[in-house]
Amino acid sequence: MSIIGFIIFLIAQLGYTGMLRKLGVNKYLSWITAMIVQTLLLYAFAMLNLLPFALKAVILLGVGIEVVRIALLFFKRGQLAFEGIHYFDIWMLAIGIILGKVLYASPLLHYDNYSHWALIVKFLLFQGHLPTAAEPLITFTSYPPATALFITQFVSWVGFSGGAMLLGQFLLIWASFYAIFAVLRDRSRALNAFTLCFVISITNVFNIAIRMNNLLVDFILPIVTAAGIAGVYAYREHPKLQVFTAAIFSAELLLIKNSGAMYVVMIGCYLFYVLMKQPTGHWLKRCGKSLGWTALSMSAGYLPFFWWNQHVHATFAAVSKHQISTQAYKHQLAGESSTVIMKIGHKFLQQILSLNSLSTRGVLLINLSLLIAWIVIRLFMHKKNNLLATLIALDISFIAYYISVFAMYIVSMPYAEAILLDGCERYLSSMVILNLMLGAMALVVAMDRAYFEQRISKRSLRSFHSIITKNMYQILALGLMIFSVILMFSEINGIQYNNTLGKEELPVQLPKLAPQTTTLNHTKILLVDPHVNDVNDYFTGYVGRYYFLSDKVVGQENFMLSKKAFRTALNQYQYVVIPEWHRTFTKMAWQVYHQRLKTGIFKVTPTTLHRVKNSPWRSSILGTNRQAAISTSIQRSVTYVQALVLTTKLVAGIFSLIQLLLRMPRPTSNFEAHWLNSKWL
């Protein structure tokens, strides 16, 4: 990792968060809001084919903002109110550092990393533009690029690696988790804070099919949605901020993945509900006004996705997997008989009604927890709360989401995948994670309203109904803290265990043979793999395409061929890559070429296989060269120098401007006095 690049990136984040807080954005929401703003800026520049410029400019803009803020602080201008450090701040910081360190040391092992999510980051970084029809390396052409753009920005400053990509994604996830603490009215209450910490740790149980050491967005979608809904709640006294927050979070969700539409609907419905609860005006007037603001927010959030759809239709003729296409849906339905639909439906019902299903257990956990909490607060403590209404709303969202998932299997998946409910548990767990977070936020709000002392300023160590309730409060808070830490360390240990098991996996073996190729090429490569399942499900091929950045990489396991057929098969390729000893291939190579081969990279000729010598520049044969590697290193150094020079000039200019302002006579007009004393200075 480039420490200088990481520091510059961190300074930029501080600049954006500081600016947003001056604009009224909540402290806990400012981090994820800043990241979304940067992502949308990167997206706009990428659509205008200015991505390389944006990767530098967006970060340097943040650095410039932070420099301005620091300069103004010297003159006691623009200070941000200190909101204190609470238990959950320490918990988030400590766990975040430990987990981030583990993720940075983790390899990418999951199939989908190489089929798209890691591949698109590598493509954007080294090609500098969005995929086009002339570049068949990217096959999932309809997938929006939001998370890929933010991760690309991160790795462009800290250095490209699988661990760096995971760390960049983790920043998005952790910032989203931090945002949910915005719903706390009294952040000094340890029980409320550690309830949210405990639920954050519980989400890892339902994320077991994905885990944080993968670049899949099925975990990001619900977490970002929860952060968006937390923002709408936190800004209930500021309707304009609510509309703005709903708009940018909706835009982000739609640009993360096409399936983000369901989550956007949930944000829109909640925005309308909160706006309707405004106490002023007749209900009919409030309904019309709320509907108008909600429509405006959702329309603004949809515009970037509309732009993306237009780009996809104009750039790619073929319809890719999961692309929103009415014609493709009609064609799929025309080929599906009622018997096929009934089979898939029966299998789907079995899945969601089985207690062996982790997602089903999650649904039951949410229902039982909220129901018990409602009974305790309403019937035993005699306090009104909205937990029952929340539970009904969450169950409705479950039903709607399950219907949408079933429809996806019918209209957008081939029968071979649909009948197996491919990825079903992963999709369903996403909604479980979201509703788990939403239920927890509703619970801590109800808990706060049920406390004996409602005046926050009067709460203290003695602000309890009795010594019994105080002891219960302390024991529960301590227990939640302990179990939240245990569960997070369980997740960390699980990731490390997977990393240990993955030491013999293909993605870990290839770096032992050659550095990654970073220049797009069409080199024909045969990747020999003794694991038949990895070859049959295209994992080997996808890993090879990612690693060598070539669309002509083919994985093969079966070499039970005649001598002539074996020679003919190999002559179709330029290189043969053998990361692991393959018994059959070794025997055939001896019979045909009279060479004893185990592992390595070999250049194919009509008469022999020439081993590529062990050299740090061996990747030059596979599409890169020494000059390109040196150029990349020089370019990164130039970027840092440019950033330093620009920052130095900016600081000098700011100090000159401030000195000039301080030498000016006192303002005589009310307008000038208001301008100089405004919150911007």
C-alpha positions as CSV (number, residue, x, y, z in Angstrom):
1,M,0.0,0.0,0.0
2,S,1.2,3.5,-0.8
3,I,1.1,5.3,2.6
4,I,1.3,8.7,0.9
5,G,-1.7,7.9,-1.4
6,F,-3.7,6.6,1.5
7,I,-3.0,9.8,3.5
8,I,-4.1,12.0,0.5
9,F,-7.2,9.9,0.1
10,L,-8.0,10.2,3.8
11,I,-7.5,14.0,3.8
12,A,-9.9,14.2,0.8
13,Q,-12.6,12.3,2.8
14,L,-12.1,14.7,5.7
15,G,-12.5,17.6,3.3
16,Y,-15.8,16.3,1.9
17,T,-17.2,15.4,5.3
18,G,-16.3,18.7,6.8
19,M,-17.9,20.6,3.9
20,L,-21.1,18.5,4.1
21,R,-21.4,19.1,7.9
22,K,-21.2,22.8,7.3
23,L,-24.1,22.4,4.9
24,G,-26.1,20.7,7.7
25,V,-25.4,17.0,7.0
26,N,-25.5,14.9,10.2
27,K,-22.0,13.9,11.5
28,Y,-22.8,10.2,11.3
29,L,-24.2,10.4,7.8
30,S,-21.5,12.7,6.5
31,W,-19.0,9.9,5.7
32,I,-21.3,7.8,3.5
33,T,-22.9,10.9,2.0
34,A,-19.4,12.2,1.0
35,M,-18.6,8.8,-0.6
36,I,-21.8,8.9,-2.6
37,V,-21.2,12.4,-3.7
38,Q,-17.7,11.4,-4.9
39,T,-19.1,8.3,-6.7
40,L,-21.7,10.4,-8.5
41,L,-19.0,12.9,-9.6
42,L,-16.8,10.0,-10.8
43,Y,-19.8,8.5,-12.7
44,A,-20.6,11.8,-14.5
45,F,-17.0,12.2,-15.6
46,A,-16.8,8.5,-16.6
47,M,-19.9,8.9,-18.8
48,L,-18.2,11.9,-20.4
49,N,-15.1,9.8,-21.0
50,L,-13.0,11.7,-18.5
51,L,-12.4,9.0,-15.9
52,P,-8.6,9.4,-15.6
53,F,-9.0,13.1,-14.9
54,A,-11.8,12.4,-12.4
55,L,-9.7,9.9,-10.4
56,K,-7.3,12.7,-9.7
57,A,-9.5,15.8,-9.6
58,V,-12.2,14.4,-7.2
59,I,-9.6,13.6,-4.6
60,L,-7.6,16.8,-5.1
61,L,-10.9,18.8,-4.8
62,G,-11.4,17.1,-1.4
63,V,-7.8,17.9,-0.4
64,G,-8.3,21.5,-1.4
65,I,-11.5,21.8,0.7
66,E,-9.7,20.4,3.7
67,V,-6.8,22.8,3.2
68,V,-9.3,25.7,3.1
69,R,-10.9,24.4,6.3
70,I,-7.6,24.1,8.1
71,A,-6.5,27.5,7.0
72,L,-9.7,29.1,8.3
73,L,-9.3,27.3,11.6
74,F,-6.1,29.3,12.2
75,F,-8.3,32.4,12.2
76,K,-11.0,30.8,14.3
77,R,-13.4,30.6,11.5
78,G,-15.6,27.7,10.4
79,Q,-15.2,25.5,13.5
80,L,-17.4,22.4,13.6
81,A,-19.3,21.7,16.8
82,F,-17.7,18.9,18.8
83,E,-20.3,16.3,19.5
84,G,-18.2,14.2,21.8
85,I,-16.8,10.6,21.6
86,H,-19.1,7.8,22.6
87,Y,-18.8,4.1,23.3
88,F,-19.9,3.2,19.8
89,D,-17.3,5.5,18.2
90,I,-14.6,3.6,19.9
91,W,-16.2,0.3,19.0
92,M,-16.5,1.3,15.3
93,L,-13.0,2.6,15.1
94,A,-11.3,-0.3,16.8
95,I,-13.2,-3.1,15.0
96,G,-12.9,-1.2,11.7
97,I,-9.1,-1.0,11.9
98,I,-8.8,-4.6,12.8
99,L,-11.2,-5.8,10.1
100,G,-9.8,-3.5,7.5
101,K,-6.3,-4.8,8.2
102,V,-7.5,-8.4,7.8
103,L,-9.3,-7.6,4.5
104,Y,-6.3,-5.8,3.1
105,A,-4.3,-9.1,3.6
106,S,-7.1,-11.2,2.0
107,P,-7.1,-12.6,-1.5
108,L,-10.1,-12.6,-3.8
109,L,-11.5,-16.1,-3.9
110,H,-15.2,-15.9,-4.9
111,Y,-16.3,-16.8,-8.4
112,D,-18.2,-13.5,-9.0
113,N,-15.1,-11.4,-8.2
114,Y,-13.6,-12.6,-11.4
115,S,-16.7,-12.8,-13.5
116,H,-17.3,-9.1,-13.0
117,W,-16.7,-7.1,-9.8
118,A,-12.9,-7.2,-9.6
119,L,-12.6,-7.4,-13.4
120,I,-14.4,-4.1,-13.9
121,V,-12.3,-2.3,-11.3
122,K,-9.1,-3.5,-13.0
123,F,-10.5,-2.6,-16.4
124,L,-11.5,1.0,-15.3
125,L,-8.2,1.6,-13.6
126,F,-5.9,0.5,-16.4
127,Q,-8.1,1.3,-19.5
128,G,-9.4,4.6,-18.1
129,H,-12.9,4.3,-19.6
130,L,-16.2,2.4,-19.4
131,P,-16.4,-0.8,-21.4
132,T,-17.4,-0.6,-25.0
133,A,-18.7,-3.2,-27.5
134,A,-15.2,-3.5,-29.0
135,E,-13.9,-4.9,-25.7
136,P,-15.5,-8.3,-25.1
137,L,-13.6,-8.9,-21.9
138,I,-16.5,-7.4,-19.8
139,T,-19.5,-9.7,-20.3
140,F,-21.9,-8.2,-17.7
141,T,-22.2,-5.0,-19.7
142,S,-25.5,-3.8,-18.1
143,Y,-24.2,-3.8,-14.5
144,P,-23.9,-0.2,-13.3
145,P,-20.5,0.9,-12.1
146,A,-21.1,2.8,-8.8
147,T,-19.1,0.7,-6.4
148,A,-16.5,-0.1,-9.0
149,L,-15.9,3.6,-9.6
150,F,-15.3,4.3,-5.9
151,I,-13.1,1.3,-5.5
152,T,-11.2,2.3,-8.6
153,Q,-10.6,5.8,-7.1
154,F,-9.3,4.2,-3.9
155,V,-6.9,1.8,-5.6
156,S,-5.6,4.5,-8.0
157,W,-4.2,6.3,-4.9
158,V,-3.2,3.4,-2.6
159,G,-2.1,0.9,-5.2
160,F,-3.8,-1.9,-7.1
161,S,-4.3,-5.3,-5.4
162,G,-7.1,-7.6,-4.4
163,G,-6.7,-6.6,-0.8
164,A,-6.9,-2.9,-1.7
165,M,-10.1,-3.4,-3.6
166,L,-11.6,-5.2,-0.5
167,L,-10.5,-2.3,1.7
168,G,-12.0,0.3,-0.6
169,Q,-15.3,-1.6,-0.5
170,F,-15.1,-2.0,3.3
171,L,-14.9,1.8,3.6
172,L,-18.3,2.0,1.9
173,I,-19.8,-0.7,4.2
174,W,-18.4,0.7,7.4
175,A,-19.4,4.3,6.6
176,S,-23.0,3.0,5.9
177,F,-23.0,1.2,9.3
178,Y,-21.8,4.3,11.0
179,A,-24.7,6.3,9.5
180,I,-27.4,4.3,11.3
181,F,-26.2,5.8,14.7
182,A,-27.8,9.0,13.4
183,V,-31.2,7.7,14.6
184,L,-30.0,7.9,18.2
185,R,-31.6,10.8,20.1
186,D,-29.3,10.3,23.2
187,R,-26.0,8.9,22.0
188,S,-24.7,8.6,25.6
189,R,-27.1,5.7,26.3
190,A,-24.8,2.6,26.1
191,L,-27.7,0.2,25.8
192,N,-29.1,1.8,22.7
193,A,-25.7,2.2,21.1
194,F,-24.6,-1.4,21.8
195,T,-27.9,-2.7,20.5
196,L,-27.0,-1.3,17.1
197,C,-23.4,-2.6,17.5
198,F,-24.8,-6.0,18.2
199,V,-27.1,-6.0,15.2
200,I,-24.2,-4.9,13.0
201,S,-22.3,-8.0,14.2
202,I,-25.4,-10.1,13.7
203,T,-25.6,-9.1,10.0
204,N,-22.4,-11.1,9.4
205,V,-24.3,-14.3,10.3
206,F,-26.8,-13.7,7.4
207,N,-24.0,-12.5,5.1
208,I,-22.2,-15.9,5.4
209,A,-22.9,-16.6,1.7
210,I,-21.1,-13.4,0.7
211,R,-18.8,-12.2,3.5
212,M,-16.9,-8.9,3.4
213,N,-13.9,-10.5,1.7
214,N,-15.8,-10.5,-1.6
215,L,-16.6,-7.7,-3.9
216,L,-20.3,-8.7,-4.3
217,V,-22.8,-5.9,-3.9
218,D,-25.6,-8.0,-2.3
219,F,-24.3,-6.9,1.1
220,I,-23.7,-3.3,0.1
221,L,-27.3,-2.7,-1.2
222,P,-29.1,-3.3,2.1
223,I,-26.5,-1.5,4.2
224,V,-26.6,1.6,2.0
225,T,-30.4,1.5,2.0
226,A,-30.4,1.4,5.8
227,A,-28.1,4.4,5.9
228,G,-30.4,6.3,3.5
229,I,-33.5,5.5,5.6
230,A,-31.6,6.6,8.7
231,G,-30.8,9.9,7.0
232,V,-34.5,10.5,6.1
233,Y,-35.4,9.9,9.8
234,A,-32.6,12.0,11.2
235,Y,-33.6,15.0,9.0
236,R,-37.3,14.9,9.9
237,E,-37.1,18.5,10.9
238,H,-35.3,19.4,7.6
239,P,-37.5,18.4,4.6
240,K,-35.1,19.7,2.0
241,L,-32.2,17.6,3.5
242,Q,-34.6,14.6,3.5
243,V,-35.3,15.1,-0.2
244,F,-31.7,15.5,-1.0
245,T,-30.6,12.5,1.0
246,A,-33.3,10.3,-0.6
247,A,-32.3,11.4,-4.1
248,I,-28.6,10.8,-3.8
249,F,-29.0,7.4,-2.0
250,S,-31.6,6.3,-4.6
251,A,-29.2,7.3,-7.4
252,E,-26.4,5.4,-5.7
253,L,-28.5,2.2,-5.2
254,L,-29.7,2.2,-8.8
255,L,-26.1,2.6,-10.0
256,I,-24.8,-0.2,-7.7
257,K,-27.0,-2.9,-9.3
258,N,-30.2,-3.1,-11.3
259,S,-31.9,-4.9,-8.5
260,G,-31.5,-1.8,-6.3
261,A,-34.9,-0.6,-7.6
262,M,-36.7,-2.5,-4.7
263,Y,-34.6,-0.7,-2.1
264,V,-35.2,2.7,-3.8
265,V,-39.0,2.0,-3.6
266,M,-38.6,1.4,0.2
267,I,-36.7,4.7,0.6
268,G,-39.4,6.5,-1.4
269,C,-42.2,5.1,0.6
270,Y,-40.6,6.0,3.9
271,L,-39.8,9.5,2.6
272,F,-43.5,10.0,1.8
273,Y,-44.6,8.7,5.2
274,V,-42.2,11.0,7.1
275,L,-43.2,14.0,5.0
276,M,-46.8,13.2,5.6
277,K,-46.3,13.2,9.4
278,Q,-45.4,16.9,9.4
279,P,-47.7,18.5,11.9
280,T,-48.6,21.6,9.9
281,G,-51.4,22.0,7.3
282,H,-54.5,20.0,6.3
283,W,-53.9,16.3,5.6
284,L,-55.0,16.7,2.0
285,K,-52.6,19.5,1.5
286,R,-49.8,17.6,3.2
287,C,-50.5,14.6,1.1
288,G,-50.2,16.6,-2.2
289,K,-47.0,18.3,-1.0
290,S,-45.4,15.1,0.3
291,L,-46.2,13.3,-2.9
292,G,-44.7,16.2,-5.0
293,W,-41.5,16.2,-2.9
294,T,-41.2,12.4,-3.0
295,A,-41.7,12.4,-6.8
296,L,-39.1,15.1,-7.2
297,S,-36.6,13.2,-5.1
298,M,-37.2,9.8,-6.8
299,S,-37.1,11.4,-10.2
300,A,-33.7,13.1,-9.4
301,G,-32.4,9.8,-8.1
302,Y,-33.6,8.0,-11.3
303,L,-31.9,10.3,-13.8
304,P,-28.3,8.9,-13.4
305,F,-29.7,5.4,-13.9
306,F,-31.7,6.6,-16.9
307,W,-28.5,8.0,-18.4
308,W,-26.8,4.6,-17.7
309,N,-29.6,2.7,-19.5
310,Q,-29.3,5.0,-22.5
311,H,-25.6,4.4,-22.6
312,V,-26.0,0.6,-22.4
313,H,-28.6,0.6,-25.2
314,A,-26.5,2.8,-27.4
315,T,-23.2,1.0,-26.8
316,F,-24.2,-2.7,-26.7
317,A,-26.4,-4.5,-29.1
318,A,-26.8,-7.7,-27.1
319,V,-28.8,-8.0,-23.9
320,S,-26.6,-9.1,-21.0
321,K,-27.6,-11.1,-17.9
322,H,-29.9,-9.2,-15.4
323,Q,-30.4,-6.3,-17.8
324,I,-33.7,-4.6,-17.6
325,S,-35.3,-5.3,-21.0
326,T,-39.1,-5.7,-21.6
327,Q,-38.4,-7.5,-24.9
328,A,-36.1,-10.0,-23.2
329,Y,-38.7,-10.6,-20.5
330,K,-41.4,-11.3,-23.0
331,H,-39.2,-13.6,-25.0
332,Q,-38.3,-15.5,-21.8
333,L,-41.9,-15.8,-20.7
334,A,-42.9,-17.0,-24.2
335,G,-40.5,-19.9,-23.8
336,E,-41.6,-20.8,-20.3
337,S,-44.6,-23.2,-20.0
338,S,-47.0,-23.1,-17.0
339,T,-45.5,-26.4,-15.9
340,V,-42.0,-24.9,-15.8
341,I,-43.2,-21.9,-13.8
342,M,-45.0,-24.3,-11.4
343,K,-41.9,-26.3,-10.8
344,I,-39.8,-23.3,-10.1
345,G,-42.6,-21.9,-7.8
346,H,-42.8,-25.1,-5.9
347,K,-39.0,-25.2,-5.4
348,F,-39.1,-21.5,-4.3
349,L,-41.9,-22.1,-1.7
350,Q,-39.9,-25.1,-0.3
351,Q,-36.9,-22.8,0.1
352,I,-38.6,-19.9,1.8
353,L,-40.8,-22.2,4.1
354,S,-37.9,-24.4,5.2
355,L,-36.5,-23.8,8.7
356,N,-33.2,-25.0,7.4
357,S,-33.0,-21.8,5.3
358,L,-30.9,-19.1,7.0
359,S,-33.0,-16.3,5.5
360,T,-36.2,-17.9,6.9
361,R,-34.7,-18.0,10.3
362,G,-33.8,-14.4,9.9
363,V,-37.4,-13.5,9.1
364,L,-38.6,-15.3,12.2
365,L,-35.9,-13.6,14.3
366,I,-37.0,-10.2,13.2
367,N,-40.7,-11.0,13.8
368,L,-40.2,-12.5,17.2
369,S,-37.8,-9.8,18.4
370,L,-40.0,-6.9,17.4
371,L,-43.2,-8.6,18.7
372,I,-41.6,-9.3,22.1
373,A,-40.2,-5.8,22.3
374,W,-43.7,-4.3,21.5
375,I,-45.3,-6.5,24.2
376,V,-42.8,-5.5,26.8
377,I,-42.9,-1.8,26.1
378,R,-46.6,-1.5,25.4
379,L,-48.2,-4.0,27.9
380,F,-45.7,-4.1,30.7
381,M,-44.2,-0.6,30.6
382,H,-47.4,1.0,29.3
383,K,-45.5,3.1,26.8
384,K,-46.9,3.7,23.3
385,N,-44.5,2.7,20.4
386,N,-44.7,2.0,16.7
387,L,-42.9,-1.4,16.7
388,L,-46.0,-3.3,15.7
389,A,-46.6,-1.0,12.8
390,T,-42.9,-1.3,11.9
391,L,-43.2,-5.1,12.0
392,I,-46.2,-5.1,9.6
393,A,-44.3,-2.8,7.2
394,L,-41.2,-5.0,7.3
395,D,-43.3,-8.1,6.6
396,I,-45.0,-6.4,3.6
397,S,-41.5,-5.6,2.3
398,F,-40.5,-9.2,2.7
399,I,-43.5,-10.4,0.7
400,A,-42.9,-7.8,-2.1
401,Y,-39.2,-8.7,-2.2
402,Y,-39.9,-12.4,-2.3
403,I,-42.3,-11.9,-5.2
404,S,-39.7,-9.9,-7.1
405,V,-37.0,-12.5,-6.6
406,F,-39.4,-15.2,-7.9
407,A,-40.2,-13.0,-10.9
408,M,-36.5,-12.7,-11.6
409,Y,-36.1,-16.4,-11.8
410,I,-39.0,-16.6,-14.2
411,V,-38.2,-13.8,-16.6
412,S,-34.4,-13.3,-16.5
413,M,-32.7,-16.6,-15.6
414,P,-32.3,-19.7,-17.8
415,Y,-34.2,-22.8,-16.6
416,A,-31.0,-24.7,-15.7
417,E,-30.2,-21.9,-13.1
418,A,-33.8,-21.1,-12.1
419,I,-34.7,-24.7,-11.2
420,L,-31.7,-24.8,-8.9
421,L,-32.6,-21.4,-7.4
422,D,-29.1,-20.3,-8.1
423,G,-28.0,-17.7,-5.6
424,C,-31.4,-17.6,-3.9
425,E,-30.2,-17.6,-0.3
426,R,-27.8,-14.8,-1.1
427,Y,-30.6,-12.7,-2.6
428,L,-33.1,-13.4,0.2
429,S,-30.5,-12.7,2.9
430,S,-30.0,-9.2,1.5
431,M,-33.6,-8.2,2.5
432,V,-33.1,-10.0,5.9
433,I,-30.1,-7.8,6.5
434,L,-31.9,-4.6,5.6
435,N,-35.0,-5.4,7.7
436,L,-32.8,-6.5,10.6
437,M,-31.1,-3.0,10.5
438,L,-34.5,-1.2,10.1
439,G,-36.0,-3.2,12.9
440,A,-33.0,-2.4,15.2
441,M,-33.3,1.3,14.4
442,A,-37.0,1.3,15.2
443,L,-36.3,-0.6,18.4
444,V,-33.6,1.8,19.8
445,V,-36.0,4.7,19.0
446,A,-38.8,3.0,21.0
447,M,-36.4,2.2,23.8
448,D,-35.3,5.8,24.1
449,R,-39.0,6.9,24.3
450,A,-39.6,4.4,27.0
451,Y,-36.9,5.5,29.3
452,F,-38.0,6.8,32.7
453,E,-36.3,10.2,32.2
454,Q,-37.2,11.8,28.8
455,R,-35.2,15.0,29.2
456,I,-31.8,14.2,27.8
457,S,-30.2,17.0,29.8
458,K,-31.5,15.5,33.0
459,R,-30.3,12.0,32.4
460,S,-27.5,10.8,34.7
461,L,-26.4,7.7,36.7
462,R,-29.5,8.2,38.8
463,S,-32.0,8.6,36.0
464,F,-33.7,5.2,36.5
465,H,-37.0,4.1,37.9
466,S,-35.4,1.9,40.4
467,I,-32.2,0.2,41.3
468,I,-33.5,-3.0,39.6
469,T,-34.0,-1.3,36.3
470,K,-30.6,0.3,36.5
471,N,-28.9,-3.1,37.1
472,M,-30.9,-4.6,34.2
473,Y,-29.8,-1.7,32.0
474,Q,-26.1,-2.1,32.9
475,I,-26.1,-5.9,32.5
476,L,-27.8,-5.7,29.1
477,A,-25.5,-3.0,27.9
478,L,-22.4,-4.9,29.0
479,G,-23.7,-8.2,27.5
480,L,-24.5,-6.6,24.2
481,M,-21.0,-5.0,24.1
482,I,-19.3,-8.4,24.8
483,F,-21.3,-10.4,22.3
484,S,-21.0,-7.7,19.6
485,V,-17.2,-7.9,20.0
486,I,-17.2,-11.7,20.0
487,L,-19.4,-11.9,16.9
488,M,-17.2,-9.4,15.0
489,F,-14.0,-11.4,16.0
490,S,-15.8,-14.5,14.9
491,E,-16.2,-12.9,11.5
492,I,-12.6,-11.8,11.4
493,N,-11.5,-15.3,12.3
494,G,-13.8,-16.8,9.7
495,I,-12.2,-14.6,7.0
496,Q,-8.7,-15.5,8.1
497,Y,-9.7,-19.2,8.1
498,N,-11.0,-18.9,4.5
499,N,-7.8,-17.2,3.6
500,T,-5.8,-20.1,4.9
501,L,-8.0,-22.6,3.0
502,G,-7.6,-20.6,-0.1
503,K,-3.8,-20.8,-0.3
504,E,-4.1,-23.6,-2.8
505,E,-6.7,-21.9,-4.9
506,L,-6.0,-20.7,-8.4
507,P,-6.1,-17.0,-7.7
508,V,-3.4,-17.5,-5.1
509,Q,-1.3,-19.8,-7.4
510,L,-1.1,-17.5,-10.4
511,P,0.9,-14.7,-8.7
512,K,3.6,-17.3,-8.1
513,L,4.1,-17.7,-11.8
514,A,3.9,-14.1,-13.1
515,P,2.8,-10.6,-12.2
516,Q,-0.7,-9.5,-13.3
517,T,-1.1,-8.2,-16.8
518,T,-2.3,-4.6,-16.8
519,T,-2.7,-3.9,-20.5
520,L,-5.7,-5.1,-22.4
521,N,-4.8,-7.8,-24.9
522,H,-6.1,-10.7,-26.9
523,T,-3.4,-13.2,-26.2
524,K,-4.6,-16.8,-26.6
525,I,-3.8,-18.6,-23.4
526,L,-4.6,-22.2,-22.3
527,L,-5.0,-22.4,-18.5
528,V,-4.4,-26.0,-17.3
529,D,-6.4,-26.8,-14.2
530,P,-6.7,-30.3,-12.7
531,H,-10.0,-29.4,-10.9
532,V,-12.9,-30.4,-13.2
533,N,-15.5,-28.4,-11.3
534,D,-13.6,-25.1,-11.5
535,V,-13.3,-25.6,-15.3
536,N,-16.9,-26.7,-15.9
537,D,-18.4,-23.7,-14.0
538,Y,-16.0,-21.3,-15.9
539,F,-14.2,-20.3,-12.7
540,T,-10.8,-21.1,-14.2
541,G,-11.5,-19.2,-17.3
542,Y,-12.8,-16.1,-15.5
543,V,-9.7,-16.0,-13.2
544,G,-7.4,-16.3,-16.2
545,R,-9.3,-13.5,-18.0
546,Y,-9.0,-11.3,-15.0
547,Y,-5.3,-12.0,-14.3
548,F,-4.0,-11.8,-17.8
549,L,-6.6,-9.2,-18.9
550,S,-7.3,-11.2,-22.1
551,D,-10.6,-12.3,-23.5
552,K,-8.9,-15.3,-25.1
553,V,-8.1,-17.3,-21.9
554,V,-9.6,-20.8,-21.8
555,G,-9.5,-23.2,-18.9
556,Q,-9.3,-26.9,-19.6
557,E,-9.0,-30.1,-17.5
558,N,-9.6,-32.9,-19.9
559,F,-6.5,-33.9,-21.9
560,M,-7.4,-37.5,-22.6
561,L,-6.5,-37.0,-26.3
562,S,-4.5,-38.7,-29.0
563,K,-1.0,-37.3,-29.7
564,K,-2.2,-35.5,-32.8
565,A,-5.3,-34.1,-31.2
566,F,-3.2,-32.9,-28.2
567,R,-0.7,-31.1,-30.4
568,T,-3.4,-29.6,-32.5
569,A,-5.3,-28.4,-29.4
570,L,-2.1,-26.7,-28.0
571,N,-1.2,-25.1,-31.3
572,Q,-4.4,-23.0,-31.1
573,Y,-2.9,-21.0,-28.2
574,Q,0.1,-18.8,-27.9
575,Y,0.9,-19.7,-24.3
576,V,0.1,-22.5,-21.8
577,V,-0.1,-21.7,-18.1
578,I,0.2,-24.6,-15.6
579,P,-0.3,-23.3,-12.0
580,E,-0.7,-26.7,-10.6
581,W,0.6,-30.2,-11.6
582,H,-1.7,-32.0,-13.9
583,R,-1.0,-35.7,-14.3
584,T,-2.6,-36.2,-17.7
585,F,-1.2,-33.0,-19.2
586,T,2.3,-33.9,-17.9
587,K,2.1,-37.4,-19.5
588,M,0.8,-36.1,-22.8
589,A,3.5,-33.4,-22.9
590,W,6.1,-36.1,-22.5
591,Q,4.7,-38.3,-25.2
592,V,4.2,-35.4,-27.7
593,Y,7.0,-33.0,-26.9
594,H,9.3,-35.3,-24.9
595,Q,9.4,-32.6,-22.1
596,R,8.8,-33.1,-18.4
597,L,6.5,-30.3,-17.3
598,K,5.0,-29.7,-13.9
599,T,4.2,-26.0,-13.4
600,G,5.1,-22.8,-15.2
601,I,4.3,-20.6,-18.3
602,F,5.2,-22.0,-21.7
603,K,5.3,-20.4,-25.1
604,V,3.7,-22.7,-27.7
605,T,5.7,-23.5,-30.9
606,P,4.9,-26.1,-33.6
607,T,7.7,-28.4,-32.2
608,T,8.1,-27.6,-28.5
609,L,6.9,-25.7,-25.4
610,H,9.4,-23.0,-24.4
611,R,9.4,-22.2,-20.7
612,V,9.2,-18.5,-20.0
613,K,12.2,-17.8,-17.9
614,N,11.8,-16.7,-14.3
615,S,12.1,-12.9,-14.7
616,P,10.3,-10.0,-13.0
617,W,9.4,-8.9,-16.5
618,R,8.0,-12.2,-17.7
619,S,4.5,-10.6,-18.0
620,S,5.7,-8.7,-21.0
621,I,5.2,-11.8,-23.0
622,L,1.5,-11.8,-22.0
623,G,0.6,-8.3,-23.2
624,T,2.6,-5.9,-21.0
625,N,6.2,-4.7,-21.2
626,R,8.8,-3.1,-19.1
627,Q,8.2,0.4,-20.5
628,A,4.5,0.1,-19.5
629,A,5.4,-0.9,-16.0
630,I,7.9,1.9,-15.6
631,S,5.4,4.3,-17.1
632,T,2.8,3.3,-14.5
633,S,5.2,3.9,-11.7
634,I,6.3,7.2,-13.1
635,Q,2.7,8.3,-13.6
636,R,1.8,7.5,-10.0
637,S,4.8,9.5,-8.8
638,V,3.8,12.4,-11.0
639,T,0.3,12.3,-9.5
640,Y,1.7,12.6,-6.0
641,V,4.0,15.5,-7.1
642,Q,1.1,17.2,-8.8
643,A,-1.0,16.8,-5.7
644,L,1.7,18.3,-3.5
645,V,2.4,21.2,-5.9
646,L,-1.3,22.0,-6.2
647,T,-1.9,21.8,-2.5
648,T,1.1,24.0,-1.8
649,K,-0.2,26.7,-4.3
650,L,-3.6,26.4,-2.9
651,V,-2.4,26.9,0.7
652,A,-0.3,29.9,-0.4
653,G,-3.2,31.5,-2.2
654,I,-5.6,30.9,0.7
655,F,-3.3,32.5,3.2
656,S,-2.8,35.5,0.8
657,L,-6.6,35.9,0.5
658,I,-7.1,35.6,4.2
659,Q,-4.4,38.2,4.9
660,L,-6.0,40.5,2.4
661,L,-9.4,40.1,4.0
662,L,-8.0,40.8,7.5
663,R,-6.4,44.0,6.3
664,M,-9.7,45.3,4.9
665,P,-11.6,47.9,7.0
666,R,-14.6,46.9,9.0
667,P,-17.6,46.5,6.8
668,T,-20.2,49.2,6.9
669,S,-23.2,47.6,5.2
670,N,-25.3,44.9,6.8
671,F,-24.8,42.6,3.8
672,E,-21.0,42.7,4.2
673,A,-21.2,42.1,7.9
674,H,-23.5,39.2,7.4
675,W,-21.3,37.7,4.7
676,L,-18.1,38.0,6.8
677,N,-19.8,36.5,9.8
678,S,-21.6,33.7,8.0
679,K,-20.9,30.1,8.8
680,W,-18.8,29.7,5.7
681,L,-15.9,31.8,7.3
